[in-house]
């Protein structure tokens, strides 16, 4: 009976983390290249239950099934499905269709990966992203551009018709292992593996990728989470009433 | 709850920008703006591979995103439509570049406002700033060539209008009155060779603003909906708190 209270409380905590996650997804509905997060839950303290049967002075244990005492948040991970591409006509807007990431370098030399292609030119003619960090080419160098540059589908950069380099486009063995660090960036980890360049990426110049957050789905999840939360709360109050009866009424003549 | 409030803030900024774009839909030479957003920090409760309390090895991290922030507002310097007004002193810049004017404090600023006026032999913009360069212009029927030369009906020349461009126009600082100031990121102004550098002047024309009303209306609707969605996250979080307080009778 007491255990039920804790199980239901864990359920409430799980729904709360769901709502936190949905809030963040909805807050970023207008963030270019944002990838929504999904949560995975797992059962907690799974136990096998046995029945003890005494037969001829031998204890026999018969398996009657398993019992789970609660739920925990096991994993959060970004969902990499494609976001819609909004065409703007601006020569500084880029999007990747299909898998892959752009590579950017911060002023202090750290490398991050992003799907955000809202870029600009800084005062030294470097190609920078909206935060001001440098976009890299496939040789790992910062990209300098002049007015009237053009980028091909495979990321090749042309200035006045002359090939001057290629935008770095990378993929990972296990993109799920990438770590979100804010500013639309992903960082490589031991679990994602190192970045790899050899794959067919398609780049669009003149448009950027919108967030892949689906407002309808998020709203449905939000309603779901709230109702589950209320149900778990009802379970706790019911358990409480049972305890009340046990404490105050059992043994009353 | 707080993530959602950053989302509402972001949409509020977006609506402000859209409102300003729409308000300037008829401002000569106005350039629209756009907000750019990025996700805020992530709090990691558990890293990849950290064992959970059930002594199993977990296969993924657990983290919570904290919302959204606005990282940049960008002016979009695409060409506005040219409208034929038939007025002699309406001179639109077709292509990149800006007129150079002097402000009251003596500083130099730049504008694309080509609705010019003649006063005391000088040309002024519609906001009353004097265009640097031509002087002593008579109040007669003038013709302004595509390369900027100002001539009267007899072909006598009175100097020329000059147009300046920046290596990075996006870096200009907008200060109102259709004026822009150079900044560290815009680079310095360089005089354009009118007619040679893909930029020409068009007499009798005005450059309309580059705001597309339909596009802005669509953006406004989507921003309002996004605002509402984020408010729903907040009411849900609020309802859940209420449910929590209902635990204790």
HADDOCK unambig.tbl for C-alpha pairs under 7 A between the chains (distance, minus, plus):
assign (segid A and resid 20 and name CA) (segid B and resid 64 and name CA) 6.97 0.50 0.50
assign (segid A and resid 21 and name CA) (segid B and resid 64 and name CA) 6.29 0.50 0.50
assign (segid A and resid 21 and name CA) (segid B and resid 65 and name CA) 6.76 0.50 0.50
assign (segid A and resid 23 and name CA) (segid B and resid 3 and name CA) 5.85 0.50 0.50
assign (segid A and resid 23 and name CA) (segid B and resid 4 and name CA) 5.22 0.50 0.50
assign (segid A and resid 23 and name CA) (segid B and resid 230 and name CA) 6.93 0.50 0.50
assign (segid A and resid 23 and name CA) (segid B and resid 233 and name CA) 5.59 0.50 0.50
assign (segid A and resid 24 and name CA) (segid B and resid 3 and name CA) 5.52 0.50 0.50
assign (segid A and resid 24 and name CA) (segid B and resid 4 and name CA) 6.63 0.50 0.50
assign (segid A and resid 24 and name CA) (segid B and resid 65 and name CA) 5.56 0.50 0.50
assign (segid A and resid 24 and name CA) (segid B and resid 66 and name CA) 6.13 0.50 0.50
assign (segid A and resid 24 and name CA) (segid B and resid 67 and name CA) 4.86 0.50 0.50
assign (segid A and resid 26 and name CA) (segid B and resid 229 and name CA) 6.85 0.50 0.50
assign (segid A and resid 26 and name CA) (segid B and resid 230 and name CA) 6.10 0.50 0.50
assign (segid A and resid 27 and name CA) (segid B and resid 3 and name CA) 6.42 0.50 0.50
assign (segid A and resid 27 and name CA) (segid B and resid 4 and name CA) 5.44 0.50 0.50
assign (segid A and resid 27 and name CA) (segid B and resid 6 and name CA) 6.65 0.50 0.50
assign (segid A and resid 27 and name CA) (segid B and resid 7 and name CA) 3.85 0.50 0.50
assign (segid A and resid 27 and name CA) (segid B and resid 67 and name CA) 5.51 0.50 0.50
assign (segid A and resid 27 and name CA) (segid B and resid 68 and name CA) 5.86 0.50 0.50
assign (segid A and resid 27 and name CA) (segid B and resid 230 and name CA) 6.25 0.50 0.50
assign (segid A and resid 28 and name CA) (segid B and resid 7 and name CA) 6.67 0.50 0.50
assign (segid A and resid 28 and name CA) (segid B and resid 39 and name CA) 6.37 0.50 0.50
assign (segid A and resid 28 and name CA) (segid B and resid 67 and name CA) 6.66 0.50 0.50
assign (segid A and resid 28 and name CA) (segid B and resid 68 and name CA) 5.67 0.50 0.50
assign (segid A and resid 30 and name CA) (segid B and resid 37 and name CA) 6.87 0.50 0.50
assign (segid A and resid 31 and name CA) (segid B and resid 37 and name CA) 4.85 0.50 0.50
assign (segid A and resid 31 and name CA) (segid B and resid 38 and name CA) 5.43 0.50 0.50
assign (segid A and resid 31 and name CA) (segid B and resid 39 and name CA) 6.83 0.50 0.50
assign (segid A and resid 32 and name CA) (segid B and resid 37 and name CA) 6.83 0.50 0.50
assign (segid A and resid 45 and name CA) (segid B and resid 54 and name CA) 6.49 0.50 0.50
assign (segid A and resid 74 and name CA) (segid B and resid 58 and name CA) 6.89 0.50 0.50
assign (segid A and resid 74 and name CA) (segid B and resid 62 and name CA) 6.67 0.50 0.50
assign (segid A and resid 75 and name CA) (segid B and resid 60 and name CA) 4.82 0.50 0.50
assign (segid A and resid 75 and name CA) (segid B and resid 61 and name CA) 5.19 0.50 0.50
assign (segid A and resid 75 and name CA) (segid B and resid 62 and name CA) 4.85 0.50 0.50
assign (segid A and resid 76 and name CA) (segid B and resid 60 and name CA) 6.82 0.50 0.50
assign (segid A and resid 76 and name CA) (segid B and resid 61 and name CA) 5.89 0.50 0.50
assign (segid A and resid 76 and name CA) (segid B and resid 62 and name CA) 4.79 0.50 0.50
assign (segid A and resid 76 and name CA) (segid B and resid 63 and name CA) 5.98 0.50 0.50
assign (segid A and resid 121 and name CA) (segid B and resid 168 and name CA) 6.46 0.50 0.50
assign (segid A and resid 122 and name CA) (segid B and resid 168 and name CA) 6.92 0.50 0.50
assign (segid A and resid 122 and name CA) (segid B and resid 185 and name CA) 5.67 0.50 0.50
assign (segid A and resid 123 and name CA) (segid B and resid 168 and name CA) 6.56 0.50 0.50
assign (segid A and resid 123 and name CA) (segid B and resid 184 and name CA) 6.61 0.50 0.50
assign (segid A and resid 123 and name CA) (segid B and resid 185 and name CA) 4.10 0.50 0.50
assign (segid A and resid 123 and name CA) (segid B and resid 186 and name CA) 5.71 0.50 0.50
assign (segid A and resid 123 and name CA) (segid B and resid 187 and name CA) 5.60 0.50 0.50
assign (segid A and resid 130 and name CA) (segid B and resid 36 and name CA) 6.91 0.50 0.50
assign (segid A and resid 130 and name CA) (segid B and resid 71 and name CA) 6.57 0.50 0.50
assign (segid A and resid 130 and name CA) (segid B and resid 72 and name CA) 6.23 0.50 0.50
assign (segid A and resid 131 and name CA) (segid B and resid 71 and name CA) 6.04 0.50 0.50
assign (segid A and resid 180 and name CA) (segid B and resid 42 and name CA) 6.84 0.50 0.50
assign (segid A and resid 181 and name CA) (segid B and resid 41 and name CA) 6.25 0.50 0.50
assign (segid A and resid 181 and name CA) (segid B and resid 42 and name CA) 6.13 0.50 0.50
assign (segid A and resid 182 and name CA) (segid B and resid 39 and name CA) 5.18 0.50 0.50
assign (segid A and resid 182 and name CA) (segid B and resid 40 and name CA) 4.93 0.50 0.50
assign (segid A and resid 182 and name CA) (segid B and resid 41 and name CA) 4.69 0.50 0.50
assign (segid A and resid 182 and name CA) (segid B and resid 42 and name CA) 6.35 0.50 0.50
assign (segid A and resid 183 and name CA) (segid B and resid 38 and name CA) 4.83 0.50 0.50
assign (segid A and resid 183 and name CA) (segid B and resid 39 and name CA) 5.21 0.50 0.50
assign (segid A and resid 183 and name CA) (segid B and resid 40 and name CA) 6.19 0.50 0.50
assign (segid A and resid 184 and name CA) (segid B and resid 38 and name CA) 5.41 0.50 0.50
assign (segid A and resid 184 and name CA) (segid B and resid 39 and name CA) 5.57 0.50 0.50
assign (segid A and resid 226 and name CA) (segid B and resid 236 and name CA) 6.61 0.50 0.50
assign (segid A and resid 226 and name CA) (segid B and resid 240 and name CA) 6.60 0.50 0.50
assign (segid A and resid 230 and name CA) (segid B and resid 243 and name CA) 6.30 0.50 0.50
assign (segid A and resid 233 and name CA) (segid B and resid 243 and name CA) 6.89 0.50 0.50
assign (segid A and resid 233 and name CA) (segid B and resid 247 and name CA) 6.40 0.50 0.50
assign (segid A and resid 237 and name CA) (segid B and resid 247 and name CA) 6.03 0.50 0.50
